[in-house]
């Protein structure tokens, strides 16, 4: 399996800092792999909330994760503050593909990187629905930068 092209800080416009927790470490002394997905989820939803005003509690639509992946490149451990870079890889009619990378303090290449896809659906019926125009136009500002 070939090593992925490392994402770099300058490809991202939105960063979300996360303090690793004692409970994040597993028996091997590093952050457990499932926790990286939690960091991704927290950072991507923070982008939606902070930059588009998305109301996760009362919006008529919600985003459901339908695809995700992560490449683990360097160990993380407690105590550490990391930054999760979030960019939009693709904007579809009802879906967003987020490109994500976790950066250690002072490092410019990702310690982990991946993606996940939200499909937006009606909160009640769970039928897919178009991304609102206001959200869509804001998210275009966060398209993944190529360097």
PyMOL commands that set and color helices and strands:
alter all, ss='L'
color gray80, all
select helices_A, chain A and resi 9-11+22-24+33-52+133-142
alter helices_A, ss='H'
color red, helices_A
select strands_A, chain A and resi 14-19+61-72+81-91+95-104+112-122
alter strands_A, ss='S'
color yellow, strands_A
deselect
rebuild
show_as cartoon
